[in-house]
């Protein structure tokens, strides 16, 4: 776990910035309120980032990325709706950003559960944020963590200001290849507002648009994102949470739908295009139309809803609407049959041979039961065949610099990881077909610890973090062997973009380092790859 200095309060950094108090603490840094003693004691924000490791290679990479991202932040700071970067520097292997202080409040104080916004206020908000995103995207920058707490309402003019871009965040989430080049980004952001491609470390402009769409839904419905359900296509079901007494503009609801599409290929690609569509809104014309308060069109009455969180009321509401939608079909069919029967001249003849009719019914029932049994057995065989573990040849992987070796499947692709969180490698499974958008993965990460951290202490911290961020019902860790050392292992549930996933995490402590192996898979694929992952864990060795 990252250890941040908390003793900067009362100190002067760089001989200039006097630290007044701590403002916040996140996964990649600590934020302080400070006074610039060389500029009339004006107040500013100082962000501190401590790299995960201090080896020369990691520091060199971090320094290069940090400087590059600071330059981008400096360019963005010319926009009046983004805090200006005042300075950036390195001190004692820590990195610091000094930014303009924005006086106001963040939107978590305005977007409150159970208190939905009006449509007009929501439209104005979306346009306001898109205007800033447009400038950000023109500089080829992705925010990657849009959420109410990162949107400030500036006190002086009530304008929305985007904060916490994080050159800190950008730098901390790069995957570095063996040549020291940036290869891919690790998922960063807040789960409820992150689309799938961002979860997999491949964000784009469309990822920020998704997050803004989720915030708009939250504001318009008064429902927090994790309590919204999704359909079998991965689309969010949210229109059934709207106020049925309000005639919302259908075009605006359609725009939000397109902002939050599950597949980024079906989403808006830039802020400019969304703004262009919003300009087509005609309040007088659209409000004369009836608002459709139904789940996403791709949902059908037969699809099973997958809830993002346990919410019986939401599930019952959607089931009720689906049932009502299916009834007219049944009634119409019944009416047609009755009409045909009433006009049939041979209706009375049917009752002449009741015994044959009864036997026919029994044969039909028996035949149906046999067919059902065959279908069920066949389906079971098909499921069993699909979930059978594929035969995988394992090859050795060795990382001398981080001190471990492990065997991994030949068909999986290894990607080195070297950032401020940890160092190590991530093995990604290949996609099974065109419809597969989730890569099962096994990560082996090495985390530097404070001196004398015991296995029990690390386990306690890990369980507390998992309960807070992923699975409050996680069980106690089981004792196992990881290489030559005692280790701990847990299995817990989680969500990635609303889809249920299952994770198995295994760790051990050696020489003030934690070796952490994490297996992540969609819940319905977890058992399929588990035997292979267990062989990988058995092969793990900590080496000198």
Secondary structure, DSSP 8 states (H G I E B T S, - for coil): ------TTTT-EETTTEEEEEEEEE-SS-EEEEEEETTTTTEEEEEEEEE-S---HHHHHHHHHHHHHHHHHHHHHTTSTTB--EEEEEEETTEEEEEEE---EEEGGGTS-TT----HHHHHHHHHHHHHHHHHHHHTT-------GGGEEEETTT--EEE----HHHHHHTEEE-TTS-EEEE---S-GGG--HHHHTT---HHHHHHHHHHHHHHHHH---GGG-EE-TTS-EE-GGGS-TTS---HHHHHHHHHHT-SSGGGS---HHHHHHHHTT--HHHHTTS-----S-TT--TTS--EESS--HHHHHHHHHHHHHHHHHHHHHHHHHHHHHHHT-TTGGGGGGGHHHHHHHHHHHHHHHHHHHHHHHHHHHHHHHHHHS-----EEEEEETTTTEEEEEETTSEEEEEESSS-EEEEEE----STT-----EEEEEEEE--TT--HHHHHHHHHHHHHHHT-TT----EEEEETTEEEEEEEEEEEETTEEEEEEEEEEEETTEEEEEEEEEEGGGHHHHHHHHHHHHHH-EE--
